[in-house]
Amino acid sequence: MRGIAKKDWFTLANAAAGFTALLFARDYPLACALLLAAVFFDWLDGRVARKTRPDEFGKQLDSLADAVSFGAAPAFVVLQNYGGFLAIEMQLLAVAAALFYLSAALVRLARFNLQAEKAFYKGLPTPAAALLLLLLSFLVPSMTAVWLAVCGALMLGDFKINKP
């Protein structure tokens, strides 16, 4: 893996943490800790990228890592932990909501990559959506399908959030 920039190693650590959260999805505290680590690595890669020269490779790699860590992993983790407590009809609804959440995360990431003005986020950023989903599903597990749909909708929202 010669030629990988330092910031890209943080991006790969983000993806590794997200993938490992998928592997340990049934252990909710561990999966959540791994997704918090993914958020930390995502923050680090952004910080390093802003201090160095961001490049197209890094931008694409970051979105791919975010798709795993903040799209697929949180949806799968909450379904594995809270989907089984739901009636069968609600389980099917939760799976549909998880697919919506994942689709929303992918669309959100693609839109961000194409967004010309980078001074703000349009819609809720995927790391924030993932953390919100994990928290709400932990607090009110019977509403997991709703939380998946709400967090997905927030990622697709037309509102702006200024970057720090």
SULRAGI-V249912 format. One record per pair of residues at least 12 apart in sequence whose C-alpha atoms are under 8 Angstrom apart, sorted by the first residue. I is the first residue (numbers start at 1). GAP is how many residues later the second one is. Records with the same first field share a line. If there is no record, write none. Layout:
I->GAP / GAP
//
This chain:
6->42
7->37 / 38 / 39 / 41 / 42 / 51
8->37 / 50 / 53 / 54
9->36
10->31 / 32 / 34 / 35
11->30 / 31 / 34 / 50 / 51 / 54
12->53
13->25 / 28
14->23 / 24 / 25 / 26 / 27 / 28 / 51 / 52 / 55
15->23 / 49 / 50 / 51 / 53 / 54
16->22
17->17 / 18 / 20 / 21 / 52
18->16 / 17 / 20 / 47 / 50 / 51 / 52 / 55
19->49 / 50 / 54
20->14
21->13 / 14 / 52 / 56
22->51 / 54 / 55
25->48 / 51 / 52 / 55 / 56
26->51 / 54 / 55
27->54
28->49 / 53
31->46
32->102
35->34 / 35 / 39
36->95
38->31
39->88
42->20 / 24
59->54
60->53
63->46 / 47 / 50
66->43 / 60 / 61
67->35 / 38 / 39 / 42
70->35 / 56 / 57 / 59 / 60
71->30 / 31 / 32 / 34 / 35 / 55 / 59
72->30
74->56 / 59 / 60
75->23 / 24 / 26 / 27 / 73
76->22
78->56 / 59 / 66
79->15 / 16 / 19 / 65
82->55 / 59 / 60 / 62
83->61
85->57
86->56
90->55
93->52
94->50 / 51 / 52 / 54
95->50
97->48 / 49 / 51 / 52
98->47 / 50 / 51
100->48 / 49 / 52
101->47 / 48 / 50 / 51 / 52
102->50
103->49
104->48 / 49 / 51 / 52
105->21 / 47 / 50
107->49
108->15 / 17 / 18 / 47 / 48
109->17
119->43 / 44
120->40 / 41 / 42 / 43
121->39 / 40 / 41 / 42
122->33 / 34 / 35 / 36 / 37 / 38 / 39
123->31 / 32 / 33 / 34 / 35 / 36 / 37 / 38
124->30 / 31 / 32 / 33 / 37
125->30
126->29
129->22 / 23 / 25 / 26
130->21
132->19
133->14 / 15 / 18
//
